[in-house]
Amino acid sequence: MAKVVLKIKALPKDISTNIDSLKGHVKEFLMKYGTVYRIEVEPLAFGLNVIIVTFIMEESEGTTSLEAAFTTFKDAEMSITDVSRMPDF
């Protein structure tokens, strides 16, 4: 089966949120749906940081269930920013 690589953006809902703690919560949440390959923190604006996750999942599962699950995550707004097929080696 083919796999896809997703870039997921997690924007904290509160500027006072501890970004390191949030990284752990995001990773724990996403691991139910696939493999977290990398988590990075990038500055956005005015002291606000955004978490960028490189995530791998089975192509056959699609992203619909994952996107629906984003609504249950209370600490950040999550969205998929990029999807590409993982090359077969």
C-alpha positions, 0 to 999 in steps of 0.5 A, a space after each residue: 500500500 502507498 503512503 502519503 506525507 502530510 504537513 499539518 499546521 497546529 495553531 495554538 488557540 491561546 497565545 499563553 499556551 506552553 508550546 513545548 507542552 502543546 507539541 507533546 499533546 499534538 504528537 500524542 493525538 496524531 499517533 492514533 492516525 499514523 506516524 509523526 515523522 517530525 515536529 517543528 516550531 516556527 514563529 508566526 507573528 507577534 510572539 505567536 508560534 505555530 507547530 508544523 508536523 510532518 505526518 505519514 499515513 496510509 493513502 487508502 485511509 484518506 484524510 477525511 477521518 483525520 480532518 474530522 478528528 481535528 475538531 475534537 482537539 481543544 488546544 489548537 486549530 489544526 489543518 492540513 497544508 500539504 499532501 504528497 505521495 511518499 515514494 516507494 523505495 
